[in-house]
Amino acid sequence: MALKVELKPNERILIGEAVVTNCNQRSWLVIEGVSPILREKDILTAASADTPAKRIYLAVQLMYTARDPRAHHDVYFGLVREIVQAAPSTWDYVENINNQILTGNLYKALREAKKLIAYEEELLQHAKRSANVQKRIKANVKSA
């Protein structure tokens, strides 16, 4: 079955190892065959992989686009060990990613990795709120 993709003006898409850039008008592509495909909004660069969960997403992205995904397994599993040790509550997300990788569904693994990124953001926001509360408590104690 063919994949029908609408591209916005100047939007890029990765098809296999090729980057296709649209012209200055909307256009449609019909893609037939089996090849990794990522829209520009789903592509993460090494420079923007600035958190542990984003680095995991990048490792899965590299697996998805590689001819031999196993070449990226060591990096991926190293990153997974680090995030689970630092935040054990991420295990369910990691397990879902792992299950998709093990069954060869690397695109679905990317979607699961996006959920991990969202969860990581929740954890960071919670930590920031907690730190602010601690600062206010210390300030109140000092002023009392």
N, C-alpha and C positions, 0 to 999 in steps of 0.2 A: 504494500500500500504506500502511496506517495504522501509526502509531507508537504503541505501548502503553508508557506511562510510569507507574511506581509512585512516588508521592510519600510521603515520611515525614511525620510530623506537623510542621506549621509550615514545611515545606520550600517554597522558592520555585523557580519555573521561569520562564525568559524564553521567551515565544512571540511571535515577531515583535517588535513594539515594546511589548508588554504584559508586565507582571510578574504572575504568578499565584501567590498564596500559599495553600498548603493549610491546612485547618482543623487541629484537634488530633488527628486520626485519620489512619491510613494511607488512601490512596485511589489509585485508578487513573484515568488519563486515556487516552483513545484520541484521537489527534490525526490528522486527515486533512487533506491539502492540503500545499502547499509553503510553508514559513515557517521562518525560522531559529529553532532551539530550543536553549536552553542550560539545563542544570541549575545550581542554585545553586553546587555544588562546582566547576563549570567556569567560573564568572564571575569575572573579575578586575576589581577597581576601580582607578581611577587612583591611589588612596592606597596600594594594596598592590603596585603595579607599581614596585618599588624596586630592580630590577636591569635591566641592558640586555636580557636575554632576556625578562624579564617585560613590559617595555615593548613588545617585539616582539609577544608574545602579545596584549597589549592592543590593539595596532594591528590585528592580524589579527581579533581579536574584534569590533572596531569595523567592519571591512570586512564580516565575516560578518553582522552585525546591521543594517547600513546598507542603505537602498534603493539608494544608488549607492556601491558599494565603492571606486570610483576616487577618491572624495573623500579617502580615507585613504592612498592610494598614496605620496604625497610623504613623509609622516611615516614610513611603514613603510620605504621604501627609504633614507631618511636614517639610521634606526636600524640597518638592516642594514649600511650602509657603516661605521658606527662600531664595531659589534661585530666585524666581520670584520677591520677594521684593528687593533683591540685584541687580538683572539684569532683569528688566521687558521685555527686548527684547528676553528673553528665553521662553516667554509664548507660542509661536507657537509650539516649540519643546515639551514643557510639555503637551500641549493640545493633540498633536499626541500620546504621550505616554499614557496619560489618556484614550483616545479613545480606544486604543488597550487593555488596562487593563479592561475597562468597558465591552468590547465585549468578554473578555476571551481569547484574543490572546496574551498571555504573551511572547511568543517567539518573536512576531512582536514588542511588547513593548520594548524588549531588543534591537532590531535593531534600534528603534526610540531613545532609550537612548544613543546608540553609536553616533547618529547624534548630540545629545545634548552635549556629551563630545567633539566632534570635534568643535562645535560652541563655547563652553566654552574656548577651546584652542585658537581659533581665537580671542576671547575677551581678553584673557590674553596676547597674543602676541601684540595686538593693544595697550593695556595699557602699556606694557613694552616699546614699540616704543614711545608712547606719553611721558612717563616719561623720556626717554633718550633725546627727543627733548627739554623738559622743562629744563633739566640739562644743555644742550648745550646753550640754550638761556640765562640762568642765568650766566653761565660762560662767555659768550660773553658780557653781560651787565657789569659784574664785571671788565673785562679786558679793557673795553672801557673808 
